[in-house]
Amino acid sequence: MKKYFYFCNKLLESSHQLPAEQPTRWDFSFNPNKIYPQLCCLVYWLNAIDRQNNCVAELKTLLLKYPIVNPSAMGFTSGWEQEDLWK
């Protein structure tokens, strides 16, 4: 658990290239060196491949299972659950 918690708060050394044109209305006010933007891209790609994937549900379940993990420490924006990407 301690290693997972450390990873969640870790700044990533390299970040991905965000698209110049947003495929959906994303809130780009997040820290690009946190894990949240990578998860946004991953969920977007998975949804493009298969809308029936359960990635979002599994992530939400993990966050509920480990309440010590703070989503905002991972770069999640406030109200992220209300964004279309995470519904």
C-alpha positions in Angstrom: 0.0 0.0 0.0 2.8 2.4 0.9 4.4 2.0 -2.6 1.1 2.5 -4.3 0.4 5.7 -2.3 3.9 7.0 -3.1 3.4 6.3 -6.8 0.1 8.2 -6.8 1.7 11.3 -5.5 4.8 11.0 -7.7 5.5 13.5 -10.4 6.1 11.7 -13.7 9.3 12.6 -15.4 8.0 12.6 -18.9 4.5 13.6 -20.0 2.7 12.8 -23.2 1.9 15.2 -26.0 -1.7 16.4 -25.5 -3.7 16.8 -28.7 -3.9 20.3 -30.2 -7.6 19.9 -30.8 -9.5 18.3 -27.9 -11.6 15.3 -28.8 -14.0 16.2 -26.0 -14.3 19.1 -23.6 -11.5 18.3 -21.2 -10.4 20.5 -18.4 -6.8 21.1 -19.3 -6.0 22.9 -16.0 -4.4 19.8 -14.6 -0.8 19.2 -13.9 0.7 17.4 -16.9 3.3 15.6 -14.8 0.7 13.8 -12.7 -1.1 10.6 -13.6 -4.5 12.1 -14.2 -3.8 13.3 -17.8 -2.4 9.9 -18.7 -5.5 8.2 -17.3 -7.7 10.6 -19.3 -6.0 9.7 -22.5 -6.1 6.0 -21.6 -9.9 6.1 -21.0 -10.4 8.1 -24.2 -8.6 5.5 -26.3 -10.3 2.6 -24.6 -13.7 4.2 -25.2 -12.8 4.7 -28.8 -11.9 1.0 -29.1 -14.8 -0.4 -27.0 -17.5 1.8 -25.4 -18.4 -1.2 -23.2 -15.1 -1.4 -21.4 -15.1 -1.2 -17.6 -12.0 0.8 -17.0 -13.8 3.8 -15.4 -15.9 1.6 -13.1 -12.8 -0.3 -12.0 -10.8 2.9 -11.3 -13.7 4.3 -9.3 -13.9 1.0 -7.4 -10.2 1.1 -6.6 -10.5 4.7 -5.3 -13.4 3.6 -3.0 -11.5 0.5 -1.9 -8.4 2.6 -0.9 -9.7 5.9 0.6 -6.2 6.8 1.8 -5.4 7.5 -1.8 -6.2 11.1 -2.5 -7.3 11.7 -6.2 -6.3 15.4 -6.1 -2.8 14.3 -5.1 -2.8 12.3 -8.4 -3.8 15.4 -10.3 -7.5 14.7 -10.6 -9.4 18.0 -11.0 -12.3 18.8 -8.7 -15.6 17.4 -10.1 -13.8 15.0 -12.4 -16.5 12.4 -11.8 -19.0 14.7 -13.5 -17.0 15.0 -16.8 -18.4 13.0 -19.7 -15.2 11.0 -20.0 -15.7 9.6 -16.5 -19.4 8.7 -16.6 
